[in-house]
Amino acid sequence: MGSSSDRLMKKFLLVVCVLPSLLFAQNQPFINSISPTNIEVGEKITISGSNISNIDRVYFGGVSVTGASITILSDNVVEATVPAG
């Protein structure tokens, strides 16, 4: 087994090696809600969540919208226009 100080050093090294990656981890986007749920082509939906201000496209089934069809209102709210198709 090792001495008490050897075990303590291994635990310390583990913490030092793991913590930097945790400190710099990017927050993943998370969707809380989408409204309204009944909508027609050309209308806007509101997506609420967290860390969603960096999205660059929204998928509606297999169709994606980008650019002017997406409006970032805040870090937690995005609007997207429903495409045809």
ABEGO torsion letter per residue (X at the ends): XBBAAAAAAAAAAAAAAAAAAAAABBBBBBBABBOBABBBBGBBBBBBBBGAAABABBBBEABBBBEAABBBABAABBBBBBBBX
